[in-house]
Amino acid sequence: MLFADDLTQRLEEDPAIRSHMPSFSLHAPDVWSLDLRADWEGVGPICVRPTELEDHAALHAFVTQGLGEQSRFLFAPYPLDERLDATIRGALEATCRREQLTFNAMQEDRVVGHFFLWEFTEPIPELGIAVADEFQGNKLGHLFMNVLIAAAQASGKRKVELTTHPTNEAGFHLYSKMGFSDVGDKTITLGDGSQRSEREMKLDFNSGC
Ligand SMILES: CC(C)(COP(=O)(O)OP(=O)(O)OC[C@H]1O[C@@H](n2cnc3c(N)ncnc32)[C@H](O)[C@@H]1OP(=O)(O)O)[C@@H](O)C(=O)NCCC(=O)NCCS
């Protein structure tokens, strides 16, 4: 199924999304050209689209101000030190080169959500997701997960993987609801180079076939 058709169906069939986004406009000839606009209940008008190089300052503000201490602990691909600018630039450039598929949810010039499939040239990409503290609990996580799953499927990926900290109950609940299975613990390297153990979860598109 085409990306736009699959995503439209997913959004229309998810009750959590429908209750927060009664109507929307979706333009998506392919995953790299997604333009989704909606007036999101509890958030306001948003536009979801792939990141652009010009997003650097807005993404920096999202990581340092939009996310609070606890969220930055749970979502830690970006180091909060002198390496932050270079890491953000690297992520934005990798999306331009189509090595990573990274999206922003924008409210005018502000990033309210940031989510991605890293290692997108591999058969099994790595999923990451974060919602600004102010807007958590408004089902944006459901929207972002559906975008990423539809994008992975449209791109012929076999599976999607993620890891989540053992204390992240909201994340674990959301991922389980989206069909991800807990496959055990995994030691991961964070953006600052430190390591920790997280729960690894996978969504297998071929299971059941
Ligand atoms: C995790 C995160 C992405 C979820 O996005 P969100 O927009 O807040 O989530 P949603 O509103 O779409 O859904 C959250 C779900 O978790 C549930 N939930 C919330 N707190 C929970 C808890 N303590 N225990 C169990 N479930 C919980 C909600 O009820 C909801 O499920 P439901 O729709 O079945 O009722 C977001 O909260 C976030 O960015 N957190 C900080 C960074 C982070 O943890 N990133 C992920 C790293 S792996």
PDBQT file of the ligand as one rigid body, heavy atoms in Angstrom, charges set to zero:
ROOT
HETATM    1  C1  LIG A 301       6.792   8.723  25.957  1.00  0.00    +0.000 C 
HETATM    2  C2  LIG A 301       6.167   9.811  25.084  1.00  0.00    +0.000 C 
HETATM    3  C3  LIG A 301       6.860   9.829  23.731  1.00  0.00    +0.000 C 
HETATM    4  C4  LIG A 301       4.697   9.472  24.868  1.00  0.00    +0.000 C 
HETATM    5  O1  LIG A 301       4.088  10.483  24.103  1.00  0.00    +0.000 OA
HETATM    6  P1  LIG A 301       2.730  11.158  24.621  1.00  0.00    +0.000 P 
HETATM    7  O2  LIG A 301       2.213  12.045  23.582  1.00  0.00    +0.000 OA
HETATM    8  O3  LIG A 301       2.957  11.752  25.964  1.00  0.00    +0.000 OA
HETATM    9  O4  LIG A 301       1.854   9.839  24.762  1.00  0.00    +0.000 OA
HETATM   10  P2  LIG A 301       0.324   9.602  24.392  1.00  0.00    +0.000 P 
HETATM   11  O5  LIG A 301      -0.502  10.643  25.011  1.00  0.00    +0.000 OA
HETATM   12  O6  LIG A 301       0.184   9.403  22.914  1.00  0.00    +0.000 OA
HETATM   13  O7  LIG A 301       0.078   8.162  25.056  1.00  0.00    +0.000 OA
HETATM   14  C5  LIG A 301       0.610   7.851  26.320  1.00  0.00    +0.000 C 
HETATM   15  C6  LIG A 301       0.000   6.563  26.764  1.00  0.00    +0.000 C 
HETATM   16  O8  LIG A 301       0.695   6.142  27.935  1.00  0.00    +0.000 OA
HETATM   17  C7  LIG A 301      -0.219   6.012  29.022  1.00  0.00    +0.000 C 
HETATM   18  N1  LIG A 301       0.491   6.353  30.238  1.00  0.00    +0.000 N 
HETATM   19  C8  LIG A 301       0.862   7.563  30.686  1.00  0.00    +0.000 A 
HETATM   20  N2  LIG A 301       1.517   7.438  31.864  1.00  0.00    +0.000 NA
HETATM   21  C9  LIG A 301       1.551   6.119  32.147  1.00  0.00    +0.000 A 
HETATM   22  C10 LIG A 301       2.081   5.358  33.217  1.00  0.00    +0.000 A 
HETATM   23  N3  LIG A 301       2.726   5.946  34.242  1.00  0.00    +0.000 N 
HETATM   24  N4  LIG A 301       1.950   4.020  33.202  1.00  0.00    +0.000 NA
HETATM   25  C11 LIG A 301       1.311   3.400  32.176  1.00  0.00    +0.000 A 
HETATM   26  N5  LIG A 301       0.781   4.088  31.097  1.00  0.00    +0.000 NA
HETATM   27  C12 LIG A 301       0.910   5.423  31.112  1.00  0.00    +0.000 A 
HETATM   28  C13 LIG A 301      -1.355   6.953  28.672  1.00  0.00    +0.000 C 
HETATM   29  O9  LIG A 301      -2.534   6.625  29.365  1.00  0.00    +0.000 OA
HETATM   30  C14 LIG A 301      -1.450   6.722  27.157  1.00  0.00    +0.000 C 
HETATM   31  O10 LIG A 301      -2.042   5.501  26.870  1.00  0.00    +0.000 OA
HETATM   32  P3  LIG A 301      -3.604   5.350  26.407  1.00  0.00    +0.000 P 
HETATM   33  O11 LIG A 301      -3.753   6.154  25.161  1.00  0.00    +0.000 OA
HETATM   34  O12 LIG A 301      -3.780   3.870  26.204  1.00  0.00    +0.000 OA
HETATM   35  O13 LIG A 301      -4.443   5.891  27.526  1.00  0.00    +0.000 OA
HETATM   36  C15 LIG A 301       6.252  11.209  25.749  1.00  0.00    +0.000 C 
HETATM   37  O14 LIG A 301       5.586  11.186  26.978  1.00  0.00    +0.000 OA
HETATM   38  C16 LIG A 301       7.678  11.700  25.934  1.00  0.00    +0.000 C 
HETATM   39  O15 LIG A 301       8.248  12.302  25.046  1.00  0.00    +0.000 OA
HETATM   40  N6  LIG A 301       8.270  11.450  27.124  1.00  0.00    +0.000 N 
HETATM   41  C17 LIG A 301       9.615  11.924  27.447  1.00  0.00    +0.000 C 
HETATM   42  C18 LIG A 301      10.679  11.398  26.507  1.00  0.00    +0.000 C 
HETATM   43  C19 LIG A 301      10.556   9.909  26.322  1.00  0.00    +0.000 C 
HETATM   44  O16 LIG A 301      10.286   9.166  27.253  1.00  0.00    +0.000 OA
HETATM   45  N7  LIG A 301      10.830   9.458  25.089  1.00  0.00    +0.000 N 
HETATM   46  C20 LIG A 301      10.829   8.035  24.784  1.00  0.00    +0.000 C 
HETATM   47  C21 LIG A 301      12.123   7.438  25.145  1.00  0.00    +0.000 C 
HETATM   48  S1  LIG A 301      12.140   5.657  24.887  1.00  0.00    +0.000 SA
ENDROOT
TORSDOF 0
